[in-house]
Every structure is written in C-alpha cells, then in structure tokens.
Amino acid sequence: ASFVCKTGYQKNDDGTACIPKCSGDTFLYNDTCHACPDNAVCKDNTFQCNDGYYFVANTSAPYCIECPEHASVCSGVTVNDIMCQSGYYIVNKIVSVSSGASVPGKDCKACPANASCAGGTKTFQCDDGFYKSSTVATECTKCPNGGVTGVVGATSVSQCKLVDGGTYFDNTGSYTISGGGCTYEQTTAI
C-alpha cells in the first residue's frame, strides 16, 4: 500500500510510517525533533558526536559526552562501546550535562596494584596470589597466609590455596591445609 506523508513529515527508513521531518540544526529522536546536542553535527534528521565525544542518552534526549582520558576507543561510539588503553579499566560514572540532567557515563581508571589491564578490556584481572572480592571491587585482595591462586583473574578467596600446608584462620574457625594445599578441613571452631 502506497501512502504520502503530510507536510512536515517523511517516511521512515523502511517506508512503513510517517515520522517528523526535522529541519535546520535539529534531528529526530524518540519521534520528536530536538535541537542538535552540544559537541555534535546534525543533518538529515540524524546527528553524530564530534571527535573526542561519545553518545549517551537518557529518556528525554541524547548527549555527546567528552571522552575520558586514557580511552583507546571513544570518538563517535555509544557509551557501551568505550574501551580504555592498556594499563586502565572502565568504571561507570554519572555525568551532569548542560541541561542539568544526569546521564550514565564511563571513565578510564588506572589499573590497581597486583592486577593487569590489557588494552580494550572492560575490567582488571588480579595477579596470581590475589583475588577480586566482588564485581565492583576497585583493588585486588591478597590471598591469606601467602596463598596462591594458580590463575590470573581469581574472583573469590575460595580460589586461594596454601602451598606449604599449615593452619589458616578466618572468622569461622581454624582450618588445616592438607593434600598438597588443595583442601581446607575445619578442625576447630573459634
């Protein structure tokens, strides 16, 4: 079925509906014409963030936010596509924009001690002998009593193993390490 859009409207990309035709320095977002965001170029109902800025939106409008220092991929991408340089990892942050709104943004934070941050990765991996205590941890925690994990990127103290045997104490009791450092056997309660 063929149809014609009324004045001020145009067919959408797949030709199934009429959408507002934005003019001048405006663009279409959520079926409404908006003024071109700061740090963007607008034309033909679309906009593109300038070099050095990334795209982020809230429910009312899109914004172009300045790329974080130490980003390796940022210009013209969406907030979820940002990558950091080697030696840095991505953290979430709230960005205040000119309208006074707050939008979700990203930052590149220096890799913590005892961890590695390969370029482009979204998080850090703790070195052998350390573990990340939670998904939002910002540092690596050392295994108790000189323990090792045997892997890079451990995410729990349960991955720590004592290599020379001995006794390990925590807030639930005393544990004897046996079997080549592979098992924890509770021997006394505290």
N, CA, C and O of each residue as an XYZ file, in Angstrom:
760
protein
N       0.851     -1.174      0.000
C       0.000      0.000      0.000
C       0.893      1.232      0.000
O       1.793      1.368      0.829
N       0.631      2.108     -0.928
C       1.412      3.333     -1.052
C       0.719      4.446     -0.269
O      -0.509      4.493     -0.205
N       1.503      5.334      0.321
C       0.924      6.456      1.050
C       1.855      7.647      0.950
O       3.040      7.506      0.647
N       1.312      8.804      1.207
C       2.075     10.040      1.164
C       2.015     10.655      2.559
O       0.958     10.676      3.190
N       3.138     11.150      3.028
C       3.181     11.796      4.341
C       2.771     13.258      4.197
O       3.078     13.899      3.192
N       2.080     13.779      5.202
C       1.665     15.184      5.165
C       2.868     16.101      5.338
O       3.944     15.652      5.733
N       2.691     17.355      5.050
C       3.775     18.341      5.130
C       4.403     18.331      6.519
O       3.702     18.300      7.531
N       5.732     18.359      6.553
C       6.464     18.334      7.818
C       6.801     16.936      8.286
O       7.425     16.760      9.332
N       6.387     15.927      7.507
C       6.671     14.534      7.857
C       7.315     13.839      6.675
O       7.182     14.289      5.536
N       8.014     12.738      6.940
C       8.632     11.942      5.890
C       8.499     10.471      6.253
O       8.216     10.128      7.401
N       8.707      9.596      5.253
C       8.645      8.155      5.527
C       9.873      7.741      6.331
O      10.967      8.275      6.148
N       9.663      6.776      7.226
C      10.791      6.248      7.998
C      11.678      5.399      7.085
O      11.373      5.215      5.907
N      12.787      4.882      7.645
C      13.769      4.170      6.830
C      13.205      2.977      6.074
O      13.621      2.720      4.944
N      12.278      2.251      6.660
C      11.724      1.104      5.945
C      10.418      1.418      5.227
O       9.759      0.517      4.709
N      10.041      2.695      5.196
C       8.880      3.125      4.414
C       7.533      2.674      4.937
O       6.577      2.579      4.168
N       7.434      2.393      6.231
C       6.185      1.869      6.783
C       5.384      2.888      7.580
O       4.232      2.633      7.929
N       5.983      4.044      7.872
C       5.289      5.035      8.694
C       5.815      6.426      8.372
O       6.882      6.585      7.779
N       5.042      7.432      8.776
C       5.468      8.816      8.628
C       6.059      9.291      9.953
O       5.484      9.069     11.019
N       7.200      9.940      9.869
C       7.863     10.477     11.049
C       8.103     11.966     10.823
O       8.147     12.409      9.675
N       8.261     12.757     11.901
C       8.509     14.190     11.710
C       9.774     14.417     10.879
O      10.757     13.689     11.021
N       9.742     15.410     10.029
C      10.920     15.794      9.260
C      11.536     16.992      9.977
O      10.968     18.084     10.013
N      12.697     16.753     10.537
C      13.362     17.808     11.292
C      14.129     18.689     10.317
O      14.637     18.221      9.297
N      14.202     19.949     10.644
C      14.851     20.871      9.719
C      15.964     21.626     10.423
O      16.040     21.654     11.652
N      16.823     22.233      9.625
C      17.890     23.058     10.175
C      18.805     22.270     11.076
O      19.234     21.170     10.728
N      19.105     22.824     12.232
C      20.044     22.226     13.164
C      19.315     21.364     14.196
O      19.598     21.438     15.392
N      18.371     20.542     13.716
C      17.632     19.644     14.603
C      17.735     18.220     14.068
O      18.176     18.007     12.939
N      17.331     17.253     14.873
C      17.359     15.854     14.456
C      16.240     15.107     15.157
O      15.682     15.586     16.145
N      15.916     13.934     14.639
C      14.820     13.126     15.167
C      15.334     12.175     16.241
O      16.309     11.452     16.034
N      14.659     12.186     17.397
C      14.980     11.264     18.481
C      13.687     10.967     19.221
O      12.998     11.890     19.657
N      13.344      9.680     19.370
C      12.093      9.263     20.013
C      10.881      9.981     19.406
O      10.008     10.468     20.125
N      10.846     10.036     18.070
C       9.723     10.615     17.308
C       9.500     12.099     17.563
O       8.399     12.603     17.341
N      10.518     12.799     18.022
C      10.416     14.242     18.258
C      11.668     14.915     17.716
O      12.764     14.358     17.786
N      11.498     16.118     17.175
C      12.657     16.878     16.709
C      13.311     17.574     17.912
O      12.639     18.219     18.717
N      14.626     17.426     18.010
C      15.393     18.016     19.100
C      16.468     18.917     18.527
O      16.939     18.694     17.411
N      16.861     19.932     19.282
C      17.999     20.761     18.893
C      19.254     19.904     18.906
O      19.384     18.988     19.717
N      20.172     20.207     18.008
C      21.423     19.461     17.921
C      22.156     19.554     19.261
O      22.319     20.648     19.802
N      22.602     18.402     19.803
C      23.313     18.448     21.087
C      24.625     19.214     20.951
O      25.186     19.326     19.861
N      25.098     19.734     22.068
C      26.434     20.320     22.085
C      27.421     19.246     21.637
O      27.218     18.064     21.911
N      28.475     19.646     20.958
C      29.555     18.755     20.538
C      29.117     17.693     19.531
O      29.626     16.572     19.536
N      28.151     18.067     18.654
C      27.674     17.146     17.618
C      27.428     17.907     16.320
O      27.333     19.134     16.305
N      27.328     17.152     15.243
C      26.946     17.692     13.944
C      25.632     17.026     13.563
O      25.513     15.802     13.621
N      24.628     17.841     13.165
C      23.317     17.308     12.820
C      23.012     17.599     11.353
O      23.265     18.698     10.860
N      22.465     16.596     10.663
C      21.960     16.799      9.302
C      21.107     15.606      8.911
O      21.310     14.495      9.400
N      20.161     15.845      8.034
C      19.268     14.786      7.540
C      18.633     13.971      8.663
O      18.619     12.740      8.619
N      18.108     14.672      9.672
C      17.394     14.016     10.780
C      18.274     13.166     11.696
O      17.752     12.430     12.534
N      19.589     13.253     11.555
C      20.482     12.463     12.400
C      21.542     13.373     13.015
O      21.672     14.539     12.640
N      22.290     12.827     13.955
C      23.415     13.573     14.496
C      24.581     12.627     14.721
O      24.403     11.417     14.862
N      25.768     13.195     14.751
C      26.989     12.436     15.013
C      27.823     13.237     16.004
O      28.060     14.428     15.802
N      28.267     12.584     17.074
C      29.131     13.266     18.039
C      30.457     13.621     17.373
O      30.974     12.864     16.551
N      30.997     14.778     17.737
C      32.294     15.210     17.222
C      33.393     14.295     17.737
O      33.196     13.550     18.697
N      34.569     14.357     17.083
C      35.727     13.619     17.567
C      35.996     14.013     19.012
O      35.912     15.187     19.371
N      36.318     13.029     19.834
C      36.601     13.305     21.235
C      35.381     13.221     22.130
O      35.465     13.527     23.320
N      34.232     12.806     21.568
C      32.989     12.705     22.339
C      32.304     11.379     22.027
O      32.473     10.824     20.942
N      31.522     10.871     22.995
C      30.756      9.649     22.795
C      29.279      9.921     23.065
O      28.923     10.897     23.724
N      28.432      9.043     22.544
C      26.977      9.197     22.611
C      26.418      8.507     23.849
O      26.767      7.368     24.159
N      25.539      9.228     24.550
C      24.802      8.653     25.675
C      23.422      9.302     25.685
O      23.280     10.469     25.321
N      22.418      8.559     26.097
C      21.065      9.106     26.090
C      20.363      8.770     27.393
O      20.645      7.759     28.037
N      19.442      9.646     27.762
C      18.502      9.286     28.807
C      17.131      9.267     28.140
O      17.066      9.320     26.912
N      16.067      9.195     28.868
C      14.755      9.041     28.247
C      14.300     10.278     27.483
O      13.448     10.180     26.600
N      14.854     11.435     27.810
C      14.365     12.651     27.154
C      15.225     13.137     26.002
O      14.701     13.761     25.080
N      16.512     12.878     26.016
C      17.362     13.417     24.958
C      18.705     12.712     24.914
O      19.131     12.116     25.903
N      19.381     12.777     23.758
C      20.735     12.242     23.641
C      21.771     13.339     23.897
O      21.480     14.527     23.756
N      22.966     12.930     24.269
C      24.034     13.870     24.570
C      25.341     13.344     24.004
O      25.502     12.141     23.795
N      26.266     14.248     23.760
C      27.639     13.903     23.383
C      28.527     14.308     24.555
O      28.648     15.489     24.880
N      29.144     13.310     25.181
C      29.943     13.494     26.387
C      31.422     13.380     26.020
O      31.805     12.546     25.201
N      32.240     14.221     26.631
C      33.670     14.195     26.335
C      34.283     12.847     26.700
O      34.015     12.295     27.767
N      35.113     12.326     25.792
C      35.777     11.043     26.031
C      36.656     11.127     27.269
O      37.282     12.154     27.528
N      36.698     10.034     28.036
C      37.570     10.045     29.211
C      39.039     10.003     28.796
O      39.395      9.460     27.750
N      39.871     10.585     29.638
C      41.306     10.484     29.415
C      41.690      9.007     29.440
O      41.126      8.242     30.222
N      42.612      8.602     28.623
C      43.128      7.231     28.522
C      42.168      6.271     27.815
O      42.314      5.055     27.937
N      41.190      6.802     27.078
C      40.327      5.935     26.269
C      41.056      5.592     24.976
O      41.748      6.437     24.407
N      40.903      4.359     24.513
C      41.500      3.965     23.238
C      40.444      3.946     22.139
O      40.760      4.193     20.975
N      39.202      3.658     22.492
C      38.074      3.703     21.558
C      37.012      4.569     22.206
O      36.521      4.248     23.288
N      36.649      5.679     21.545
C      35.652      6.549     22.151
C      34.938      7.417     21.129
O      33.707      7.439     21.119
N      35.642      8.122     20.280
C      35.025      9.103     19.380
C      33.893      8.508     18.555
O      34.084      7.539     17.821
N      32.709      9.107     18.687
C      31.569      8.720     17.864
C      30.899      7.417     18.243
O      29.977      6.995     17.545
N      31.311      6.761     19.307
C      30.700      5.487     19.702
C      29.685      5.723     20.816
O      29.607      6.814     21.379
N      28.918      4.697     21.123
C      27.974      4.789     22.240
C      28.709      4.514     23.546
O      29.822      3.989     23.539
N      28.092      4.865     24.653
C      28.695      4.721     25.977
C      29.147      3.282     26.235
O      30.146      3.072     26.923
N      28.439      2.291     25.699
C      28.779      0.890     25.956
C      29.923      0.372     25.097
O      30.396     -0.744     25.310
N      30.378      1.173     24.121
C      31.453      0.735     23.227
C      32.815      1.311     23.596
O      33.800      1.044     22.908
N      32.890      2.092     24.663
C      34.153      2.722     25.056
C      35.146      1.657     25.516
O      34.786      0.715     26.221
N      36.385      1.822     25.108
C      37.482      0.954     25.547
C      38.598      1.837     26.100
O      38.772      2.979     25.674
N      39.349      1.293     27.050
C      40.464      2.027     27.655
C      41.797      1.505     27.131
O      41.899      0.377     26.648
N      42.814      2.354     27.241
C      44.169      1.969     26.860
C      44.680      0.893     27.805
O      44.142      0.694     28.894
N      45.717      0.210     27.372
C      46.375     -0.765     28.230
C      46.833     -0.067     29.509
O      47.348      1.051     29.464
N      46.642     -0.730     30.646
C      47.000     -0.138     31.937
C      45.836      0.565     32.615
O      45.993      1.111     33.707
N      44.658      0.556     31.972
C      43.457      1.204     32.513
C      42.261      0.279     32.326
O      42.276     -0.590     31.454
N      41.221      0.462     33.146
C      39.984     -0.299     33.002
C      38.800      0.652     33.123
O      38.941      1.771     33.617
N      37.634      0.201     32.670
C      36.443      1.045     32.598
C      35.667      1.008     33.909
O      35.460     -0.055     34.494
N      35.240      2.190     34.362
C      34.345      2.295     35.513
C      33.142      3.152     35.106
O      33.253      4.027     34.247
N      32.019      2.894     35.723
C      30.821      3.700     35.470
C      30.916      5.002     36.254
O      31.484      5.039     37.345
N      30.359      6.063     35.695
C      30.261      7.321     36.425
C      29.005      8.044     35.956
O      28.500      7.783     34.865
N      28.516      8.934     36.769
C      27.363      9.757     36.406
C      27.896     11.098     35.907
O      28.734     11.727     36.553
N      27.395     11.525     34.743
C      27.846     12.765     34.130
C      26.706     13.776     34.172
O      25.583     13.455     33.785
N      26.977     14.974     34.628
C      25.991     16.054     34.594
C      26.151     16.786     33.259
O      27.260     17.158     32.874
N      25.033     16.989     32.560
C      25.067     17.654     31.259
C      24.509     19.070     31.379
O      23.964     19.452     32.414
N      24.653     19.837     30.304
C      24.312     21.264     30.341
C      22.859     21.528     30.736
O      22.558     22.569     31.319
N      21.966     20.606     30.427
C      20.558     20.807     30.779
C      20.303     20.599     32.266
O      19.211     20.876     32.762
N      21.327     20.106     32.978
C      21.155     19.803     34.392
C      20.833     18.344     34.632
O      20.809     17.895     35.778
N      20.584     17.594     33.561
C      20.281     16.166     33.683
C      21.557     15.397     34.046
O      22.670     15.878     33.837
N      21.370     14.214     34.584
C      22.480     13.304     34.855
C      22.311     12.083     33.973
O      21.219     11.524     33.869
N      23.406     11.671     33.336
C      23.354     10.519     32.438
C      24.476      9.550     32.800
O      25.490      9.952     33.372
N      24.289      8.254     32.460
C      25.337      7.276     32.761
C      26.508      7.449     31.810
O      26.323      7.480     30.593
N      27.713      7.561     32.355
C      28.904      7.708     31.542
C      29.954      6.691     31.933
O      29.694      5.788     32.728
N      31.142      6.841     31.370
C      32.259      5.933     31.647
C      33.516      6.742     31.898
O      33.636      7.888     31.465
N      34.456      6.122     32.609
C      35.756      6.721     32.837
C      36.794      5.606     32.748
O      36.460      4.432     32.913
N      38.043      5.965     32.488
C      39.138      5.010     32.471
C      39.969      5.235     33.722
O      40.511      6.318     33.939
N      40.062      4.197     34.541
C      40.768      4.291     35.817
C      42.059      3.479     35.734
O      42.092      2.419     35.108
N      43.114      3.975     36.364
C      44.400      3.275     36.358
C      44.257      1.882     36.950
O      43.552      1.682     37.940
N      44.923      0.938     36.340
C      44.894     -0.443     36.806
C      45.417     -0.493     38.246
O      46.431      0.131     38.555
N      44.733     -1.230     39.127
C      45.204     -1.298     40.518
C      46.478     -2.133     40.628
O      46.835     -2.877     39.715
N      47.155     -1.988     41.770
C      48.346     -2.795     42.047
C      47.969     -4.272     42.022
O      46.843     -4.640     42.354
N      48.907     -5.100     41.632
C      48.735     -6.561     41.624
C      47.643     -7.018     40.678
O      46.963     -8.012     40.936
N      47.472     -6.279     39.562
C      46.468     -6.641     38.561
C      46.998     -6.286     37.183
O      47.974     -5.548     37.048
N      46.343     -6.822     36.163
C      46.682     -6.458     34.794
C      45.435     -5.919     34.108
O      44.317     -6.364     34.367
N      45.655     -4.952     33.231
C      44.574     -4.334     32.473
C      45.024     -4.271     31.017
O      45.662     -3.306     30.596
N      44.692     -5.286     30.269
C      45.060     -5.310     28.856
C      44.262     -4.240     28.128
O      43.134     -3.939     28.519
N      44.817     -3.675     27.101
C      44.106     -2.649     26.335
C      42.784     -3.173     25.803
O      42.711     -4.293     25.297
N      41.743     -2.365     25.918
C      40.438     -2.736     25.389
C      39.565     -3.523     26.337
O      38.370     -3.673     26.083
N      40.123     -4.033     27.427
C      39.290     -4.813     28.345
C      38.445     -3.877     29.201
O      38.802     -2.718     29.410
N      37.346     -4.383     29.683
C      36.418     -3.564     30.451
C      36.683     -3.635     31.954
O      36.109     -2.857     32.715
N      37.540     -4.550     32.389
C      37.818     -4.661     33.811
C      39.257     -5.106     34.007
O      39.984     -5.286     33.030
N      39.678     -5.287     35.245
C      41.043     -5.735     35.523
C      41.026     -7.173     36.011
O      40.008     -7.668     36.495
N      42.172     -7.840     35.876
C      42.322     -9.205     36.362
C      43.427     -9.227     37.402
O      44.524     -8.719     37.170
N      43.131     -9.814     38.543
C      44.104     -9.880     39.622
C      45.193    -10.908     39.289
O      44.932    -11.942     38.674
N      46.425    -10.588     39.715
C      47.565    -11.480     39.508
C      47.423    -12.723     40.379
O      46.595    -12.765     41.288
N      48.235    -13.727     40.094
C      48.290    -14.940     40.913
C      48.602    -14.536     42.355
O      49.487    -13.715     42.596
N      47.883    -15.106     43.296
C      48.074    -14.782     44.709
C      47.150    -13.685     45.205
O      47.193    -13.308     46.376
N      46.311    -13.171     44.307
C      45.349    -12.116     44.637
C      44.001    -12.478     44.036
O      43.924    -13.291     43.114
N      42.935    -11.872     44.558
C      41.600    -12.117     44.017
C      40.772    -10.841     44.091
O      41.068     -9.939     44.874
N      39.746    -10.782     43.276
C      38.814     -9.655     43.263
C      37.644    -10.054     44.156
O      36.943    -11.024     43.868
N      37.432     -9.308     45.237
C      36.458     -9.722     46.252
C      35.000     -9.546     45.826
O      34.112    -10.144     46.433
N      34.735     -8.736     44.795
C      33.369     -8.576     44.283
C      33.455     -8.013     42.873
O      34.528     -7.606     42.428
N      32.339     -7.989     42.178
C      32.339     -7.473     40.800
C      32.579     -5.973     40.758
O      32.953     -5.448     39.709
N      32.377     -5.271     41.861
C      32.597     -3.826     41.896
C      33.872     -3.445     42.655
O      34.107     -2.265     42.917
N      34.683     -4.426     43.003
C      35.933     -4.145     43.710
C      36.837     -3.268     42.844
O      36.854     -3.394     41.619
N      37.585     -2.381     43.496
C      38.497     -1.498     42.770
C      39.958     -1.840     43.063
O      40.861     -1.111     42.650
N      40.190     -2.934     43.766
C      41.548     -3.367     44.050
C      41.562     -4.874     44.208
O      40.515     -5.510     44.323
N      42.753     -5.432     44.213
C      42.915     -6.871     44.411
C      43.268     -7.146     45.868
O      44.039     -6.410     46.484
N      42.696     -8.211     46.403
C      42.946     -8.607     47.779
C      43.931     -9.762     47.786
O      43.786    -10.711     47.015
N      44.942     -9.687     48.662
C      45.969    -10.727     48.744
C      45.396    -11.971     49.405
O      44.669    -11.882     50.395
N      45.729    -13.126     48.850
C      45.321    -14.382     49.482
C      45.918    -14.447     50.888
O      47.049    -14.007     51.094
N      45.174    -14.991     51.858
C      45.690    -15.055     53.231
C      46.885    -15.985     53.346
O      47.010    -16.956     52.600
N      47.753    -15.674     54.286
C      48.887    -16.536     54.661
C      49.773    -16.931     53.485
O      50.281    -18.051     53.432
N      49.957    -16.007     52.540
C      50.856    -16.278     51.417
C      50.308    -17.273     50.414
O      51.069    -17.883     49.665
N      49.003    -17.440     50.393
C      48.393    -18.377     49.460
C      48.529    -17.934     48.014
O      48.839    -16.776     47.734
N      48.295    -18.861     47.104
C      48.335    -18.600     45.661
C      47.002    -19.015     45.056
O      46.255    -19.796     45.646
N      46.716    -18.490     43.879
C      45.509    -18.911     43.175
C      45.842    -19.847     42.029
O      45.015    -20.664     41.625
N      47.054    -19.728     41.508
C      47.432    -20.566     40.376
C      46.862    -20.066     39.059
O      47.116    -20.653     38.007
N      46.089    -18.980     39.110
C      45.484    -18.414     37.898
C      45.514    -16.892     37.980
O      45.655    -16.323     39.062
N      45.383    -16.253     36.852
C      45.186    -14.810     36.791
C      43.689    -14.577     36.706
O      43.008    -15.259     35.940
N      43.155    -13.629     37.475
C      41.733    -13.305     37.396
C      40.862    -13.995     38.417
O      39.655    -14.111     38.202
N      41.417    -14.454     39.514
C      40.612    -15.101     40.558
C      39.575    -14.104     41.099
O      39.843    -12.908     41.207
N      38.395    -14.622     41.433
C      37.292    -13.769     41.870
C      36.760    -14.136     43.254
O      35.718    -13.632     43.673
N      37.469    -15.009     43.962
C      36.991    -15.412     45.292
C      38.153    -15.915     46.137
O      39.102    -16.499     45.615
N      38.073    -15.686     47.447
C      39.084    -16.202     48.362
C      39.115    -17.725     48.306
O      40.138    -18.330     48.628
N      38.016    -18.351     47.903
C      37.985    -19.818     47.832
C      38.939    -20.351     46.767
O      39.232    -21.547     46.745
N      39.433    -19.471     45.874
C      40.398    -19.899     44.864
C      41.830    -19.850     45.401
O      42.760    -20.291     44.727
N      42.008    -19.317     46.609
C      43.342    -19.243     47.222
C      43.693    -20.604     47.827
O      42.853    -21.275     48.428
N      44.949    -20.985     47.652
C      45.430    -22.251     48.212
C      46.766    -21.992     48.895
O      47.589    -21.229     48.388
N      46.984    -22.628     50.052
C      48.284    -22.555     50.708
C      49.165    -23.644     50.111
O      48.725    -24.777     49.920
N      50.398    -23.293     49.821
C      51.268    -24.246     49.144
C      52.109    -25.088     50.095
O      52.565    -26.168     49.717
N      52.323    -24.618     51.318
C      53.213    -25.341     52.222
C      52.483    -25.988     53.394
O      53.126    -26.360     54.376
N      51.173    -26.132     53.323
C      50.449    -26.695     54.454
C      50.349    -25.682     55.573
O      50.654    -24.507     55.370
N      49.932    -26.105     56.736
C      49.828    -25.198     57.873
C      48.394    -24.991     58.277
O      47.512    -25.759     57.892
N      48.157    -23.948     59.057
C      46.828    -23.664     59.561
C      46.384    -22.298     59.075
O      47.166    -21.347     59.065
N      45.150    -22.207     58.679
C      44.559    -20.958     58.173
C      43.407    -20.596     59.098
O      42.554    -21.438     59.381
N      43.370    -19.362     59.571
C      42.313    -18.908     60.465
C      41.452    -17.874     59.757
O      41.979    -17.006     59.061
N      40.150    -17.951     59.922
C      39.269    -16.867     59.477
C      38.178    -16.694     60.527
O      38.273    -17.270     61.611
N      37.158    -15.924     60.229
C      36.144    -15.633     61.249
C      35.201    -16.794     61.525
O      34.311    -16.680     62.368
N      35.384    -17.908     60.827
C      34.504    -19.059     61.095
C      35.236    -20.197     61.784
O      34.603    -21.142     62.254
N      36.560    -20.123     61.853
C      37.267    -21.195     62.533
C      38.692    -21.348     62.066
O      39.220    -20.500     61.347
N      39.318    -22.449     62.485
C      40.697    -22.769     62.152
C      40.670    -23.921     61.153
O      39.937    -24.892     61.340
N      41.464    -23.815     60.101
C      41.457    -24.830     59.056
C      42.854    -25.395     58.880
O      43.831    -24.647     58.843
N      42.950    -26.717     58.772
C      44.236    -27.344     58.488
C      44.328    -27.570     56.989
O      43.400    -28.082     56.363
N      45.463    -27.177     56.428
C      45.654    -27.325     54.994
C      46.376    -28.637     54.750
O      47.426    -28.892     55.340
N      45.820    -29.467     53.883
C      46.441    -30.763     53.614
C      46.265    -31.100     52.146
O      45.665    -30.338     51.387
N      46.793    -32.248     51.756
C      46.621    -32.709     50.379
C      47.293    -31.795     49.370
O      46.705    -31.475     48.337
N      48.520    -31.368     49.658
C      49.245    -30.524     48.718
C      48.674    -29.125     48.610
O      48.838    -28.467     47.583
N      48.013    -28.668     49.641
C      47.475    -27.317     49.634
C      46.158    -27.204     48.902
O      45.721    -26.096     48.592
N      45.517    -28.313     48.619
C      44.311    -28.270     47.791
C      43.029    -28.230     48.590
O      41.999    -27.806     48.065
N      43.053    -28.659     49.847
C      41.786    -28.734     50.570
C      41.852    -27.961     51.880
O      42.921    -27.800     52.468
N      40.709    -27.492     52.322
C      40.558    -26.823     53.607
C      39.689    -27.728     54.463
O      38.556    -28.031     54.088
N      40.200    -28.164     55.604
C      39.422    -29.017     56.502
C      39.281    -28.303     57.829
O      40.277    -27.990     58.481
N      38.029    -28.039     58.237
C      37.832    -27.343     59.507
C      38.186    -28.261     60.660
O      37.700    -29.389     60.748
N      39.057    -27.754     61.559
C      39.476    -28.582     62.692
C      38.990    -28.051     64.019
O      38.731    -28.836     64.932
N      38.855    -26.727     64.161
C      38.332    -26.179     65.399
C      37.464    -24.984     65.085
O      37.641    -24.322     64.063
N      36.533    -24.715     65.962
C      35.700    -23.529     65.813
C      36.231    -22.440     66.726
O      36.814    -22.732     67.770
N      36.043    -21.234     66.353
C      36.500    -20.112     67.182
C      35.344    -19.606     68.017
O      35.507    -18.661     68.790
